[in-house]
Structures are given as C-alpha cells and as structure tokens.
Amino acid sequence: MELGTERSKSGLLYGLAAYGLWGAVPLYFVYLNRKAVSPEELLAHRIVWSMVLLAIIQTCVGRWKELGRCWTVPRTRRTLLLTSLLIAANWYFYIFAATHERLVEASLGYFITPLASAALGLVVLRERLRRVQTIALLLAAAGVVVLTVQTGVLPWLALTLAGSFSLYGLFRKTVAADALTGLTFESLVLMPFALGWGVWMQIKGTAAFGHGDSVIDLLLLAASVITVVPLYCFAQAARRLRLSTIGFLQYIAPTLQMLVAVTIMDEPFHSAQLYGFVPIWAALAIYSADAVWAYRKRERVLVNE
C-alpha cells in the first residue's frame, strides 16, 4: 500500500513538472525572439539539439536496436514519418503563436485538443461516444463558432495546433514504439532539414547562433532540454498515475499558457473571446467528469469480478 502511495506521489510530481514546464516554455521562445531569433531558427535548433541529447540517451540506455527495428518495419516507418511531419508542424505553429502574441489562441488549441482526440477516435477508430461525450463535443464546436462570430476571424491557429497534436497522438497510439524511440526517430528524420535550414541562415547572415552572444547560444542549446525533459517527466507520470488523473493534469499547461499570455505578455483577452471560451471550458468539465465516472465504474466492475 505504501509503495503504491509513493508511486502516486512521485507520479503526481512528475506530472506537475511535465505540464508546468509545457505551460512555462512560451517565456523561453518569447525571450529568444526578442533577441532577434526567428521562429524558424528556434525550430531548427530545437530539432538539432534534441537529436543530440536523444542520441546520448539512446547510447546510455542501449536502445539503438529498437530504433533500427522501427526503420525496418514498413508500417512503423511510414507511421513515424507521418508523425515527424505532424510534430514539426505543431512545434512551429506553437513557436509562431508565442512569438507573435497569439498565445491565448494557442492555449485555446490545447484546451480543445482532448475533445479533438475524442472526435478523431469517433471518426477514424470508430469508437462509440457516450451521450455525455457527444454533448461535450457539440459544446466545444459551439464555442469555436461563437468565437469566430464574435471576433470575426476563424481561430485557425488554435485549430491547427489542436488538429496536429491530436492527429499526432492518434498515430503514435497505433505505432509500436515507445516515447523515447519515437521521438528519436522523428528528430532523426527532421534533423537534415533543420541542419540545412540552419546552414542556409548562416550563409545568408540572418542566424543569431554563433554571432557573439554566448547567452543566446547557450539558450538555443538548451532547446534540447526543454523538449526532452518534459516528455520524460510525462512518460514517468503516465506509468504511475491513473488515466483520469493524467486527464485532469493536462489542463495545467494551457491554463498556464493563458496566464502567461495575459499577465506577463499583456495579450488582450476581450469579452468576445470569453464568450467562445466559456462553452469550451464547460465542454471540458463535462468530458472530464464523464471520464472519471466511466473509469470508476470500470474499477468497480473489476473489483466485483
């Protein structure tokens, strides 16, 4: 019993660390952008230095054979090639949002991601939704419509972030590769493009890296840590916590992103936006409550058996 409690406590700490870091990372991108580092250069360094760190980790844990297996199995290779494109798009648009004062919209994207994932499960995996889940999806859709009508602009950035990340989660769920191996594969695929872009920026003279500011250089090197550490913490939390707990923790990141946007970056948050957010928050509350109820019901059934 004590062992289980300790695992839950450590899992909670890992989960808070993961989602806390994901919520605070916009400050990193904003700072570097204000130091004349473009979103494209930020993305390139994130990919390259993540690959370097992942290569070190893979060597330490001896998982290169597993990575090789992913290359040799056609279905796994095709799926991971697709997820490489999806995660690159998600990273780029998130960096774009943080550096173009659109973090409130980005937080909206991550608020609706769980609901987008449920919709994909319905359409792609033919999963059946309970009535309450259907109501939650309809409420979220209504929130997007209200937001579009009130602001006069489709929240394309939020929808792009939600769509790319939920699709990424869907395909990663179906592939036979753990989180570390999958991310290493994706980084390896993207690294030649990232390196090529970095070299091109150096030739053009538009790169910030390596031009005298050692603090900027070190911060760009730290992109690997910012990418890999939260993922590691999340993987550890997922092994120790119930899915229902993980489901609640995932709202920490977009909540922190919104707070950072409004309180630190002084992004406007008008009543027109609030009218769209309220139905989405209501949808999340309903969806989360239903998930907890369903999980506890399954547990009771297992105990009785």
C-alpha positions, 0 to 999 in steps of 0.5 A: 500500500505504501509503495503504491502511495509513493508511486502516486506521489512521485507520479503526481510530481512528475506530472506537475513538472511535465505540464508546468514546464509545457505551460512555462516554455512560451517565456523561453521562445518569447525571450529568444525572439526578442533577441532577434531569433526567428521562429524558424531558427528556434525550430531548427535548433530545437530539432538539432539539439534534441537529436543530440541529447536523444542520441546520448540517451539512446547510447546510455540506455542501449536502445539503438536496436529498437530504433533500427527495428522501427526503420525496418518495419514498413508500417512503423516507418511510414507511421513515424514519418507521418508523425515527424511531419505532424510534430514539426508542424505543431512545434512551429505553429506553437513557436509562431503563436508565442512569438507573435502574441497569439498565445491565448489562441494557442492555449485555446488549441490545447484546451480543445485538443482532448475533445479533438482526440475524442472526435478523431477516435469517433471518426477514424477508430470508430469508437462509440461516444457516450451521450455525455461525450457527444454533448461535450463535443457539440459544446466545444464546436459551439464555442469555436463558432461563437468565437469566430462570430464574435471576433470575426476571424476563424481561430485557425491557429488554435485549430491547427495546433489542436488538429496536429497534436491530436492527429499526432497522438492518434498515430503514435497510439497505433505505432509500436514504439515507445516515447523515447524511440519515437521521438528519436526517430522523428528528430532523426528524420527532421534533423537534415532539414533543420541542419540545412535550414540552419546552414542556409541562415548562416550563409545568408547572415540572418542566424543569431547562433554563433554571432557573439552572444554566448547567452543566446547560444547557450539558450538555443542549446538548451532547446534540447532540454526543454523538449526532452525533459518534459516528455520524460517527466510525462512518460514517468507520470503516465506509468504511475498515475491513473488515466483520469488523473493524467486527464485532469493534469493536462489542463495545467499547461494551457491554463498556464499558457493563458496566464502567461499570455495575459499577465506577463505578455499583456495579450488582450483577452476581450469579452468576445473571446470569453464568450467562445471560451466559456462553452469550451471550458464547460465542454471540458468539465463535462468530458472530464467528469464523464471520464472519471465516472466511466473509469470508476465504474470500470474499477468497480466492475473489476473489483466485483469480478 
